[in-house]
Amino acid sequence: MNGSVLISGASIAGPALAYWLGRHGFKPTVVELAPALRGGGQAVDFRGETHLTVLERMGLTPDLRRIETGGSPMRFVDERGRTLLHLPAEFAGGEIEVLRGDLARVLYEHSRPHAEYIFGDSITRLTETLSGVRVDFQQGVSRDFDLVIGADGLHSNVRRLAFGPEADYVSHLGYYAATWPLPNDLGLGKGSVGYNAPGRLASVGADHRDPAQAGAFVVFAAPELSYDRNDPEQQKRLIDKAFAGLGWEVPRLLASLRQAPDLYFDSISRADVDTWSTGRVCLVGDAACGATIGGMGTGTAVVAAYVLAGELARAQGDYRAAFTQYEGRLRKYAQGCQAGGDRTGRFLAPGTATGIRLRNTLLSRPLFLNRMLKLGEKISSTVDLPDYPFDTSRVMR
Ligand SMILES: Cc1cc2nc3c(=O)[nH]c(=O)nc-3n(C[C@H](O)[C@H](O)[C@H](O)COP(=O)(O)OP(=O)(O)OC[C@H]3O[C@@H](n4cnc5c(N)ncnc54)[C@H](O)[C@@H]3O)c2cc1C
């Protein structure tokens, strides 16, 4: 072991892991497919003691407090804009809510002194040798690493190469979600406003920093669709088709979609992997146990990165023991959080008019709403977080 660790993916789990590995004395390299750090996406949140403890131990709390959105209350309206349901800011925003792109940037900056970053490249082959892993890259040069970690999301490339095809690990939950930026022509104030038709949610919220800008967020029910994940124009057509003919502000949102410079589009799915490691390769974040939205994926990714790096440091080179400890500590916790994602599509875009009415009625009751909030906090804090003191002499053996 010389402590070299290749991490695939520079979004949330990847940079968080790079930070901790670097602090523990490893030599992390992060490879990201995109040519630069990816912005985009809407707000993501941290809630409960465990998330906040890890952020505190990373020294990130002040940075995140500076850029937090303050939470976004959400109003569901009918076709004429009359309020049907009001959800308070903490419902979707937890205790710290930040834009996903902002969080990725903070984690990247925080980890940069401790890691090498390579953008615009991707692993094409992983070959285990007696002393490590030989890694071939799209851009041509092969390198050797002690360990390889897949932090490359729900559609993980490392999982496909080391564990098998995506279809064996990812289940479609019957919905798609998309976000894109647009000008705030609706004169929106704080928070977002959403309109439901059966199986569909169209919503829009003002940018918390620049009130001239807004972000659209849509969800629609559909069986698994066949499309090119790298073709935003094709994805725009799928959204257009799903929302065609709806009233409220939907035509305006669809018009903005056609011009949108940036689109995040994904199925609402979950990843289930029997064992998160195989040989010298291990998974973290959404690649291991993700849910597209509503499964506290961001908080879990940050917690998992902390534990994986800590266990690797503690194991003094015995990566098998470290991977086993990491998974033993986190699997149940991560699955508990992930389960919330199974209901997200149906919650945001119930399939029938009756379902929409029922959701609105239930959530208008403060008692029910509070119970849901408390449950989220409890689930996100059910893990024992060890202390992993820094002792860089233990990394190599
Ligand atoms: C652009 C974007 C927008 C998002 N928007 C939202 C949102 O609005 N709401 C929400 O709840 N969640 C959103 N997410 C998901 C959220 O970030 C994750 O659920 C969670 O934070 C866990 O993060 P992760 O790092 O495990 O995975 P992800 O955030 O999915 O990151 C995976 C990273 O791996 C990279 N990657 C993919 N393939 C390769 C490859 N072959 N080689 C190298 N790198 C690769 C991706 O480009 C990405 O940077 C978004 C993710 C992305 C990438």
The ligand as an SDF file (V2000), in Angstrom:
LIG
                    3D

 53 58  0  0  0  0  0  0  0  0999 V2000
  -25.8340   17.8400  -12.1310 C   0  0  0  0  0  0  0  0  0  0  0  0
  -26.5480   17.2070  -10.9570 C   0  0  0  0  0  0  0  0  0  0  0  0
  -27.7110   17.7950  -10.4740 C   0  0  0  0  0  0  0  0  0  0  0  0
  -28.3920   17.2320   -9.3680 C   0  0  0  0  0  0  0  0  0  0  0  0
  -29.5240   17.8470   -8.9160 N   0  0  0  0  0  0  0  0  0  0  0  0
  -30.1620   17.3580   -7.8350 C   0  0  0  0  0  0  0  0  0  0  0  0
  -31.3310   18.0080   -7.3070 C   0  0  0  0  0  0  0  0  0  0  0  0
  -31.8200   18.9940   -7.8430 O   0  0  0  0  0  0  0  0  0  0  0  0
  -31.9250   17.4820   -6.1970 N   0  0  0  0  0  0  0  0  0  0  0  0
  -31.4200   16.3560   -5.5790 C   0  0  0  0  0  0  0  0  0  0  0  0
  -31.9660   15.9250   -4.5540 O   0  0  0  0  0  0  0  0  0  0  0  0
  -30.3260   15.7310   -6.0550 N   0  0  0  0  0  0  0  0  0  0  0  0
  -29.6860   16.1850   -7.1730 C   0  0  0  0  0  0  0  0  0  0  0  0
  -28.5710   15.5250   -7.6630 N   0  0  0  0  0  0  0  0  0  0  0  0
  -28.1490   14.2780   -7.0050 C   0  0  0  0  0  0  0  0  0  0  0  0
  -27.3930   14.5050   -5.7010 C   0  0  0  0  0  0  0  0  0  0  0  0
  -26.2460   15.2700   -5.9400 O   0  0  0  0  0  0  0  0  0  0  0  0
  -27.0340   13.1360   -5.1550 C   0  0  0  0  0  0  0  0  0  0  0  0
  -28.2040   12.3850   -4.9480 O   0  0  0  0  0  0  0  0  0  0  0  0
  -26.3350   13.1250   -3.7940 C   0  0  0  0  0  0  0  0  0  0  0  0
  -25.7880   14.3560   -3.4610 O   0  0  0  0  0  0  0  0  0  0  0  0
  -25.2470   12.0430   -3.7370 C   0  0  0  0  0  0  0  0  0  0  0  0
  -24.1830   12.4680   -4.5250 O   0  0  0  0  0  0  0  0  0  0  0  0
  -23.1190   11.5310   -5.2430 P   0  0  0  0  0  0  0  0  0  0  0  0
  -21.8560   12.3350   -5.2390 O   0  0  0  0  0  0  0  0  0  0  0  0
  -23.1190   10.1730   -4.6750 O   0  0  0  0  0  0  0  0  0  0  0  0
  -23.6940   11.3730   -6.7360 O   0  0  0  0  0  0  0  0  0  0  0  0
  -23.9830   12.4570   -7.8630 P   0  0  0  0  0  0  0  0  0  0  0  0
  -24.2980   13.7690   -7.2740 O   0  0  0  0  0  0  0  0  0  0  0  0
  -24.9550   11.8680   -8.7970 O   0  0  0  0  0  0  0  0  0  0  0  0
  -22.5730   12.6200   -8.6050 O   0  0  0  0  0  0  0  0  0  0  0  0
  -21.9750   11.6860   -9.4500 C   0  0  0  0  0  0  0  0  0  0  0  0
  -20.8090   12.3600  -10.1600 C   0  0  0  0  0  0  0  0  0  0  0  0
  -20.1470   11.3730  -10.9340 O   0  0  0  0  0  0  0  0  0  0  0  0
  -19.8840   11.8940  -12.2170 C   0  0  0  0  0  0  0  0  0  0  0  0
  -19.7580   10.8040  -13.1700 N   0  0  0  0  0  0  0  0  0  0  0  0
  -20.7290   10.1130  -13.7870 C   0  0  0  0  0  0  0  0  0  0  0  0
  -20.2120    9.1980  -14.6070 N   0  0  0  0  0  0  0  0  0  0  0  0
  -18.8520    9.3060  -14.4870 C   0  0  0  0  0  0  0  0  0  0  0  0
  -17.7700    8.6300  -15.0940 C   0  0  0  0  0  0  0  0  0  0  0  0
  -17.9480    7.6840  -16.0320 N   0  0  0  0  0  0  0  0  0  0  0  0
  -16.5060    8.9890  -14.7410 N   0  0  0  0  0  0  0  0  0  0  0  0
  -16.3070    9.9900  -13.8330 C   0  0  0  0  0  0  0  0  0  0  0  0
  -17.2970   10.6610  -13.2490 N   0  0  0  0  0  0  0  0  0  0  0  0
  -18.5640   10.3230  -13.5730 C   0  0  0  0  0  0  0  0  0  0  0  0
  -21.0680   12.8130  -12.4840 C   0  0  0  0  0  0  0  0  0  0  0  0
  -20.7820   13.7370  -13.5100 O   0  0  0  0  0  0  0  0  0  0  0  0
  -21.2470   13.4680  -11.1310 C   0  0  0  0  0  0  0  0  0  0  0  0
  -20.4120   14.5870  -10.9890 O   0  0  0  0  0  0  0  0  0  0  0  0
  -27.8760   16.0390   -8.7580 C   0  0  0  0  0  0  0  0  0  0  0  0
  -26.7000   15.4500   -9.2540 C   0  0  0  0  0  0  0  0  0  0  0  0
  -26.0220   16.0170  -10.3300 C   0  0  0  0  0  0  0  0  0  0  0  0
  -24.7400   15.3680  -10.8440 C   0  0  0  0  0  0  0  0  0  0  0  0
  1  2  1  0
  2  3  1  0
  2 52  2  0
  3  4  2  0
  4  5  1  0
  4 50  1  0
  5  6  2  0
  6  7  1  0
  6 13  1  0
  7  8  2  0
  7  9  1  0
  9 10  1  0
 10 11  2  0
 10 12  1  0
 12 13  2  0
 13 14  1  0
 14 15  1  0
 14 50  1  0
 15 16  1  0
 16 17  1  0
 16 18  1  0
 18 19  1  0
 18 20  1  0
 20 21  1  0
 20 22  1  0
 22 23  1  0
 23 24  1  0
 24 25  2  0
 24 26  1  0
 24 27  1  0
 27 28  1  0
 28 29  2  0
 28 30  1  0
 28 31  1  0
 31 32  1  0
 32 33  1  0
 33 34  1  0
 33 48  1  0
 34 35  1  0
 35 36  1  0
 35 46  1  0
 36 37  1  0
 36 45  1  0
 37 38  2  0
 38 39  1  0
 39 40  1  0
 39 45  2  0
 40 41  1  0
 40 42  2  0
 42 43  1  0
 43 44  2  0
 44 45  1  0
 46 47  1  0
 46 48  1  0
 48 49  1  0
 50 51  2  0
 51 52  1  0
 52 53  1  0
M  END
$$$$
